[in-house]
């Protein structure tokens, strides 16, 4: 959340617009995508606005900034070029900044809107200020750190070909691990589950298929629900 009990500023702020964000690098589902789930509630940014969910707000760029101490605040002020408002008494200490957090967030947000997100992120990190870019799907796929760590792994799907997929969240030095299988097709493992594990007869299995309980294709009613 954006209201840490002691850190201030602490939140996300809009930066200068970047390039428009294209759709996520995944092919469209051949059967047509079902209706998307309801969106998450709007999330308030440090400057009072709401950062978009991934894929929304084409060209919008955001950065998270967390200042924990007065010393870090001084470094942030120096990074900003020490505008006059940073020397005001209401922002002198962490407690002062917390009590005037709404004004602080608004002023900081005015400045971050003039900054390139990635350049600002690198400058803050070099200065010792905890910060990070708010990434959408394309940002994540192009992230140097994720790619250097081999986070994305190529997998070949039998219907859509080879794509890079998000891998494991952590690596273990003595237990190498990786993605072992492509995203499964609907019903791809039915034969193994029903025959090998559940020991159903061939007749019983065929009857379930005929009744539409199992299969490898979505029924028409699921693809095109009535009234939609």
Secondary structure as UniProt FT lines:
FT   STRAND          10..14
FT   TURN            30..31
FT   STRAND          43..44
FT   TURN            46..47
FT   STRAND          50..51
FT   TURN            54..55
FT   TURN            58..59
FT   STRAND          62..66
FT   HELIX           70..79
FT   TURN            80..81
FT   HELIX           84..87
FT   HELIX           89..91
FT   HELIX           94..99
FT   HELIX           101..112
FT   TURN            113..114
FT   HELIX           117..127
FT   STRAND          130..134
FT   HELIX           137..142
FT   HELIX           144..148
FT   TURN            149..150
FT   STRAND          152..157
FT   TURN            158..160
FT   STRAND          161..166
FT   TURN            173..174
FT   TURN            186..189
FT   HELIX           190..191
FT   HELIX           192..197
FT   HELIX           202..210
FT   TURN            211..212
FT   HELIX           220..223
FT   TURN            226..227
//
